Amino acid sequence: MTQTRAPASAWSTAPRWMRVTLVASLALNLLVAGLVASAIVRFRHAPLPSLYGGPSVLGFTQTLPRERRQALWAGTSELRTTLRPMRSEIREARKAVTDAMAAEPFDVARFEKAQLGLFEADSRLRRRALDLYSAIAQKMTQEERAAFAKWRPDPHFRGRRWRKNHGERNPDGAPDGAPAEKRP
C-alpha cells in the first residue's frame, strides 16, 4: 500500500523570508492598532477645541443639551457671524506675511507692515471672540458656569511625560531642591 501525502499548504511551501515578513507585518499592524486605541481611550474626554485652541465657553456649549445649546447660539448669532470675515482677514494677513518673507529682494519695511497687519487683525478677532465668550457666559445659568469650571482642565496640570522630562516644579516655577536664593 502506498501512502498519499496530503497537499502541502501555502504556509509550509512559502520561503522563510516571506513568513518572517508576514509575521513582522502583523506585529507592526497590531502595534499601530494598539497605539491608536490607547490614544482614543486616553483622549476621549478631552475638551473640544475652541477658536484659539484650549477649552473655552464656546467649546463647553457643545457639551450642553441640544435645546440649551441652540438657545445660547441663537442669542449670540450676530456676534458669531461677525467672526467669519475676521478669520478671512487673518488668512489674508498671513498670506501677506508669507509673501513678504519670500520676496526677493527681502523688504524689511514690507515685512514689518505685513506683521503689524497680522497682529492688528488677530487682536480684532480676539477682542470680538472675547465679546462672544462674555455674551455666552452671561446667558449661562449658575449651574452651567459651575459645570464649566469643572469641565475646564487645570492650566497648571502637567502630565506624566512632562514631569518625567522636566521634573516636578514648585509653585514659583523653580525645580525641586533648588536653593531659594538661586531660584529664578
N, C-alpha and C positions, 0 to 999 in steps of 0.2 A: 504494500500500500504506500502510495506516495502522499505526502502531506502537501497541501497547498498553502502557500503563505498568504496571509491577509494583505491586501494592498497597503503600501506604506502611505502614511498621512503626509500632508504637505509640510507639517511642522518637522517631522523627522527627516525629510529629504531636503529641507532648506539648508543653505550653507550656514555655518556657525556665525559668521559676521552679521547675517540677516536676523538671526534670532536675537543676538545681542542688541542690535539696533532697535528691534521691535520692543524688547523689554525696557531699554533706555527711554524710548519714546513714550511708552506707557507710564514710566516713572515720572518723566517730565510733565506729562499731561496731568497726572494726579497731583503733582506739586503745584502747578498753576491753579488747578481747580481748588485746592486747599487754601491757597493764598487769597483767591477771590472770595471764597466762602468766609474765611476769617475776617476779611475786610468788611464784608456785608454785615456780619454779626457785630463787629466792633463799632461800626459807624452807623448802625441802623437808627439810633436815636439822636443823631446829630441834628442841630437846628438847620432850618432851611437858609440858604444864602440870601443875604439882603442886597440892597443896591450897591454897597461897597464892601461886601463880604462881612462876615461876622453876624451874629444874631441882632435883630432889631425888632421893633414893634411890627413892622411890615411883614417880616418873616413869621412872627408869632401869630399874626392873624390867620395864617394858613392852618394853625392847629385848632382854631375855634370851630364850633359847629357852623355848618353851611349858612344857615339863616343869619347868624350873628355876623359872620364874615361879610356876607353880602350887604348887611346894614352898614357896617363900618366902611366898606368900599364905596357904597352909594353916597355916603356923606362926604367922601373925600375925592370923588371922581374928578372934580375940576382941578384940584391940586395935582393929581396923578397925570392928567392929560398934559399939564404944562411941563412935565419932566421929559417926555419923549423928544421934543425939539432940542432940549438942552443936552440930551445924550448925543444927538446928531452933531451939535456944536462941538462937543468934546471929541467925537470921532474926526471931525474936520480939523480941529486944532492939533490933534495927534498926528494927522497926516501932514499938516504944515510943518510940524517939528521934524518929522522924519524926512520930509523933502529938504528942509533947511540943513539937516545933518548930512544928507547925502550929496548936497550941491557941490559942484566943483567949479570954481574955487569956493572954499568954505567962507561964508559971510557971517561973521560973528554977530553983527547987528541984526541980521535977518533971523538968525538962530535965537537970539535973546528975545526978539519981538515975538517969535512963534512960541517960545517957552512961556512968556508972560501971558500971551493969549490963552494958552492951555491952562495956566494957573487960574486966570480970571474965570474962564468957562467952568472949570472944576469947582471953584469957590461958589459961583452962582448955583450950580447944580446941588452942591452940598447944602447950601442955605435953603433951597426950595425943598430938598429932602427933609431937612430939619423941620420945616413948616409942616410937611406931610406927617412926619412922625409925631409931632406935637398935636396935630389935629386928631390923629387916631388915638393917641393916649388920652386926650380929653374926652373922647366919646366912649372909652372903655369903662367898664364898671370896676369897682374896687376889687372884686374877686378876680377879674381878668388881669388887673395890674399886679396883684399878688401872685397870680399864676405865672405871669411874665417874669417876675423876679426869680421864681423857682426854675423856670424854663431856661433862662439865660445862664450859660455856664460862667463859672468864676473866671474872670480875665487873668487872674494871677495863678491859676492852676497850671502846673507843668506836669506832663505825663511821665511815665517811667523812662521812656527813651531819652527825654530831655534831661531828667535827673541823672541818668547813667552817664551822659556825655558831659554835663556841666556841673554835676554835684548839687547838693542841697544848698539853698541860699537863705540867708537871714532876711527878715522883712526889709532891712535897709539895703539889700542887694549885695552885701559882701559875702564871700564864700565862708562856709563854716570854718571855724578855727582861726580865722584871720584876726590879728590883734585889732582892738577898737581904734587905735590911733593910726593904723595903716589901712583902714577901710576907706574905699573911695567915696 
